[in-house]
Amino acid sequence: MAIKHPTEDEFEVRENTVIHKPTNARWTAYPGVAEAHLYTPSRLGSVLPNGDDYREHEVGAIARKLMLERLGR
């Protein structure tokens, strides 16, 4: 098991959704709102099949930052 620290390039930012690609965790917000109203953890919090283990608070911190930044695009 390897603790992985997330990086911004592991995320996909869509109009109202931020996705952590390795775990498929998703944060979804209403249009024009910075905070997510829906969070789907998917595999975040579990060891991935390749042995990677992401810390939920680290992934969530980047996701929240990207949710806010998407409003300025």
N, C-alpha and C positions, 0 to 999 in steps of 0.2 A: 504494500500500500504506500503510495507516494502522495504526500500533501502537495497540492497544486495551488499556486497563487494565481488568481484570474488576472487577465489583462484585457484592456478595452477591445483589442482586435478579436477576441473570442465572442464578441456580442454582435448581434444583428439588430439594427435600429430601424424599425418601421414607423409608419405614421403615428400609431398609437400603442405600439407594442415594442418591448425590448426583450430579446431572446438570448440567453446564454447558450451558445451552440453546443458545447460539449455535454451539457446536462439536459438541454431542452427546457430549462426553467424559463418561465415567461412572466412578465409584468405588463399589464394592460391598463391603460388610462382612457378616460373619456377625452374626446378632442378638446384641445386647449387647456387641459389640466395636467399639472406636473406630477402629481402623485398617482400611483397605480390604484385602481379600485379592485383589480383582480390579480391574484398571484397564484401561479400554478408551478409548484416546485419540481414536478417530473422526477428526474433522477438526482436533483440537488439534495445533498444530505446522505447519499448512499455512495459507496465505493463503485466507481464505474468498472465495466468489464476489463478495461485496460489497466486497472489498478489505481487510476487517478482518484483523488479524494479532495473535493473542493469544500472550503469552509463557507457555510451559508451566509454568514455576516460579511465576508469579503466580497462574494459575488453580488449580494444584495446592495452593498454600498456603491459598487460601480453601476449596477442597474439603475439605482435611484438617481445617480449623477447623470446618466445618459437619458433618463426619462425627462429630466429638467432641460438638458441641452437640446433635446429634440424640438422644443418649442421655439428655439431661436433659428431654426432652419428654414 
